[in-house]
Amino acid sequence: MPYAIARWSRTPDTWTHEYNFTTNKTLIQFSSDGEYKKFDGGTNSSYGTTKLVPQLSGYTSGNITVSASSEYSTTQYQAWKAFNRSNATAQDDWASSTTSGWLQVDFTNRIVVGQYELQEGGNTSTNYMPKDWTFEGSNDGTNWTVLDTQAGVTGWTGGEIKSFQFVNNISYRYYRINILSNNGATLLAIGEMNMYEYTPATLSSWQSVSTTLPTQTQFETDGMDDLSVFGRQSKTFTQDMTNDGTLGSGLKFSTTIDLKKYFDITEIRKI
């Protein structure tokens, strides 16, 4: 199949075929600025599958620091226990002697989070788990933006994981769960907490490849091989040919094909 440079003119809107090469790649030249461009169809949004906070054995690991509004004990139930990837004992939970409070992660670098998980520890009363809360982001640790709100989250079972997703197009350095109330116990606790990255959708756009006639390498690297976005469809058409003489020992037939109408011909067959 050939690849081609195609010229795009906005006034009027027309396609003009220029010439063919050897592989199925296409670039579009815009008459408005003369640049050769490719079309980027954009991407859908997606949620990551890698836990952003590694398994912790202390408050800090690399650039990540964990903290909480309060801890039930400075030797047990510390904030980092919510990220130690273990629920072996009740002491593997983060716990607070209050029924409200926050658990925070400082990533140092800004990151876009769009999903988090909470897990019941499995070794304490399920009533310790949060019931009403907001999940928030901040870039200074003082001013917070609410990214997700949950109310009336009840019915926790031992070791259960609940996952929450939201759309977030802004990167933040700090993220925290700000708990307003638990499920009725005198203490607040979270067995494990995980966070996941969110990749926002990107809009479709035309991207410049070259301001001059593209090289073969530019075609091979940046040329488009899927033109379905333009609504192009394959079509087989039949065109009569006329006998207009001889060529060697056989007859010669010819016809004229309008390349403005059929500018990407992939096969010619005799019938």
C-alpha positions as CSV (number, residue, x, y, z in Angstrom):
1,M,0.0,0.0,0.0
2,P,1.3,3.5,-0.8
3,Y,1.9,6.2,1.7
4,A,1.1,9.7,0.6
5,I,1.4,13.4,1.4
6,A,-2.1,14.8,1.3
7,R,-2.7,18.5,1.2
8,W,-5.6,20.0,3.2
9,S,-7.2,23.3,2.2
10,R,-9.7,24.9,4.4
11,T,-11.2,27.3,1.7
12,P,-12.5,25.4,0.0
13,D,-12.2,22.1,1.9
14,T,-10.4,19.8,-0.6
15,W,-7.9,17.0,-0.5
16,T,-5.1,16.9,-3.1
17,H,-2.9,13.9,-3.7
18,E,0.7,14.7,-4.3
19,Y,2.7,11.5,-4.6
20,N,3.2,7.9,-3.4
21,F,6.1,6.1,-1.7
22,T,6.3,2.6,-0.3
23,T,4.6,2.3,3.1
24,N,1.2,3.1,4.4
25,K,1.8,6.5,6.1
26,T,0.1,9.8,5.7
27,L,0.7,13.4,6.7
28,I,-1.6,16.3,6.0
29,Q,-0.3,19.7,4.8
30,F,-2.4,22.7,6.0
31,S,-2.8,25.5,3.5
32,S,-3.3,27.9,6.5
33,D,0.3,27.7,7.6
34,G,2.0,25.2,5.2
35,E,2.9,22.8,8.0
36,Y,2.7,19.0,7.6
37,K,0.8,17.6,10.5
38,K,-0.5,14.4,12.0
39,F,-3.8,14.0,13.9
40,D,-3.6,12.9,17.6
41,G,-7.0,11.4,18.5
42,G,-6.4,12.0,22.2
43,T,-6.6,9.4,25.0
44,N,-9.3,8.3,27.5
45,S,-8.9,8.8,31.2
46,S,-7.5,5.9,33.2
47,Y,-6.8,4.8,36.7
48,G,-3.5,3.3,37.7
49,T,-3.0,-0.1,39.3
50,T,0.2,0.6,41.2
51,K,0.0,1.6,44.8
52,L,1.6,5.1,45.1
53,V,2.7,4.6,48.7
54,P,5.2,1.8,49.1
55,Q,5.2,-0.6,52.0
56,L,6.2,1.4,55.0
57,S,8.1,0.5,58.2
58,G,8.3,4.1,59.4
59,Y,6.9,7.5,58.8
60,T,9.2,8.2,55.8
61,S,10.3,6.3,52.7
62,G,12.1,8.2,50.0
63,N,10.2,11.3,49.2
64,I,7.0,10.1,51.0
65,T,6.1,11.1,54.5
66,V,3.0,10.0,56.4
67,S,1.3,11.8,59.3
68,A,-2.0,11.9,61.2
69,S,-4.0,14.3,63.3
70,S,-3.4,12.1,66.3
71,E,-2.3,8.5,67.2
72,Y,-3.7,6.3,69.9
73,S,-0.1,5.5,71.0
74,T,3.3,6.7,69.9
75,T,4.6,3.1,70.0
76,Q,1.6,1.4,68.5
77,Y,-1.1,2.3,66.0
78,Q,1.1,4.9,64.3
79,A,0.0,6.7,61.1
80,W,2.4,4.7,58.9
81,K,0.8,1.4,60.1
82,A,-2.0,2.2,57.6
83,F,0.6,1.6,54.8
84,N,2.6,-1.3,56.2
85,R,0.8,-3.9,54.0
86,S,0.0,-6.0,57.1
87,N,-3.1,-6.7,59.2
88,A,-1.5,-9.5,61.2
89,T,-2.5,-7.9,64.5
90,A,-4.6,-4.9,65.8
91,Q,-1.3,-3.0,66.2
92,D,-0.9,-3.0,62.4
93,D,-3.8,-0.4,62.2
94,W,-3.6,3.3,62.4
95,A,-5.8,4.3,65.3
96,S,-6.8,7.5,67.1
97,S,-8.4,8.0,70.5
98,T,-10.9,10.4,68.9
99,T,-13.8,9.6,66.5
100,S,-12.7,12.0,63.9
101,G,-9.3,13.1,62.4
102,W,-7.1,12.9,59.3
103,L,-4.5,10.6,57.8
104,Q,-2.1,12.4,55.4
105,V,0.5,11.5,52.8
106,D,3.1,14.1,51.6
107,F,4.5,12.9,48.2
108,T,7.0,15.9,48.0
109,N,6.4,15.9,44.3
110,R,3.0,16.7,42.8
111,I,1.0,13.8,41.6
112,V,-2.6,13.3,40.3
113,V,-4.5,10.9,42.5
114,G,-8.0,9.6,41.4
115,Q,-8.6,6.5,43.5
116,Y,-8.1,5.4,47.1
117,E,-8.9,2.2,49.1
118,L,-9.6,1.7,52.7
119,Q,-9.3,-1.7,54.4
120,E,-10.7,-2.8,57.7
121,G,-8.0,-4.3,59.9
122,G,-9.7,-7.5,60.7
123,N,-8.6,-7.6,64.3
124,T,-10.7,-4.8,65.9
125,S,-14.3,-3.7,65.9
126,T,-15.6,-2.8,62.5
127,N,-17.3,0.2,64.2
128,Y,-13.8,1.9,64.3
129,M,-13.9,2.4,60.6
130,P,-14.8,5.8,59.0
131,K,-18.4,6.5,58.2
132,D,-18.3,10.1,56.9
133,W,-15.3,11.8,55.4
134,T,-13.8,13.9,52.6
135,F,-10.7,13.0,50.5
136,E,-8.7,16.2,49.9
137,G,-5.6,17.5,48.1
138,S,-3.3,20.4,48.8
139,N,-0.1,21.9,47.6
140,D,0.8,23.8,50.8
141,G,-0.6,21.5,53.5
142,T,-2.8,24.3,54.7
143,N,-5.4,25.1,52.0
144,W,-7.3,21.9,51.0
145,T,-9.5,21.1,48.0
146,V,-12.2,18.5,48.5
147,L,-11.9,15.8,45.8
148,D,-14.3,13.2,47.0
149,T,-17.1,13.1,49.7
150,Q,-18.5,10.0,51.3
151,A,-21.4,9.8,53.8
152,G,-23.0,7.0,55.6
153,V,-20.5,4.3,54.7
154,T,-21.5,1.5,57.0
155,G,-21.6,-2.3,57.1
156,W,-17.8,-2.8,57.2
157,T,-16.8,-6.5,57.6
158,G,-13.5,-7.9,58.9
159,G,-10.7,-7.3,56.4
160,E,-13.0,-5.7,53.8
161,I,-11.6,-3.3,51.2
162,K,-13.7,-0.5,49.9
163,S,-12.5,1.4,46.8
164,F,-13.4,5.0,45.8
165,Q,-12.8,6.7,42.4
166,F,-13.2,10.3,41.4
167,V,-12.1,12.6,38.5
168,N,-9.2,14.8,39.3
169,N,-7.3,16.9,36.7
170,I,-5.0,18.7,39.1
171,S,-1.8,17.4,40.7
172,Y,-1.2,17.9,44.4
173,R,1.7,17.3,46.8
174,Y,-0.4,16.4,49.8
175,Y,-3.4,14.1,50.0
176,R,-5.4,13.2,53.1
177,I,-8.6,11.5,54.2
178,N,-10.4,13.9,56.6
179,I,-12.7,11.8,58.7
180,L,-15.8,13.5,60.3
181,S,-17.2,10.4,62.1
182,N,-16.7,6.7,62.5
183,N,-19.3,3.9,62.8
184,G,-20.0,4.4,66.5
185,A,-17.0,3.2,68.4
186,T,-15.0,5.3,70.9
187,L,-11.9,5.0,68.7
188,L,-11.1,5.6,65.1
189,A,-9.0,3.2,63.0
190,I,-8.0,2.3,59.5
191,G,-6.3,-1.1,58.7
192,E,-4.8,-0.2,55.4
193,M,-5.0,2.7,53.0
194,N,-3.9,2.8,49.3
195,M,-3.8,5.5,46.7
196,Y,-3.7,5.3,42.9
197,E,-2.8,7.7,40.1
198,Y,-5.3,9.1,37.7
199,T,-4.4,10.0,34.1
200,P,-6.8,12.6,32.7
201,A,-8.2,12.3,29.2
202,T,-6.4,14.3,26.5
203,L,-8.2,16.2,23.7
204,S,-7.7,15.4,20.1
205,S,-5.5,17.8,18.2
206,W,-3.3,18.4,15.1
207,Q,0.4,18.2,15.8
208,S,3.1,19.7,13.6
209,V,5.6,17.3,12.2
210,S,7.5,19.5,9.7
211,T,7.4,23.0,8.2
212,T,9.0,21.7,5.0
213,L,8.5,18.6,2.9
214,P,8.9,15.6,5.4
215,T,11.7,13.2,5.0
216,Q,11.2,9.4,4.7
217,T,12.2,9.0,8.4
218,Q,9.6,11.6,9.4
219,F,7.0,9.7,7.5
220,E,7.9,6.4,9.0
221,T,8.1,7.8,12.5
222,D,5.2,10.3,12.6
223,G,3.0,9.4,9.6
224,M,-0.6,8.3,10.3
225,D,-1.5,4.7,9.4
226,D,-5.1,4.9,10.7
227,L,-7.2,7.4,8.8
228,S,-10.6,6.1,10.1
229,V,-10.9,9.4,12.1
230,F,-11.5,11.1,8.8
231,G,-14.5,8.9,8.0
232,R,-12.7,7.3,5.0
233,Q,-14.1,4.0,3.8
234,S,-12.8,1.4,1.3
235,K,-14.8,1.3,-1.9
236,T,-14.4,-0.8,-5.0
237,F,-15.4,0.9,-8.3
238,T,-15.4,-0.2,-11.9
239,Q,-14.2,2.0,-14.7
240,D,-14.4,1.2,-18.4
241,M,-11.3,1.2,-20.5
242,T,-10.9,1.8,-24.2
243,N,-8.9,0.0,-26.8
244,D,-6.6,2.7,-28.2
245,G,-3.9,0.8,-30.1
246,T,-1.4,-2.0,-29.9
247,L,1.6,-2.5,-27.7
248,G,4.0,-5.1,-28.9
249,S,2.0,-8.2,-29.9
250,G,-1.0,-7.2,-27.7
251,L,-3.7,-4.6,-27.4
252,K,-3.3,-1.5,-25.3
253,F,-6.2,-0.3,-23.2
254,S,-6.3,3.0,-21.2
255,T,-8.5,5.1,-19.0
256,T,-8.3,8.2,-16.8
257,I,-8.8,8.1,-13.1
258,D,-9.7,11.3,-11.2
259,L,-7.1,11.3,-8.4
260,K,-8.9,14.1,-6.6
261,K,-11.8,11.7,-6.1
262,Y,-9.8,8.5,-5.6
263,F,-6.4,9.6,-4.3
264,D,-5.5,6.5,-2.3
265,I,-5.7,3.5,-4.7
266,T,-4.4,0.3,-3.2
267,E,-5.1,-2.2,-6.0
268,I,-6.0,-2.3,-9.8
269,R,-7.4,-5.5,-11.2
270,K,-8.5,-6.5,-14.7
271,I,-12.0,-8.0,-15.0
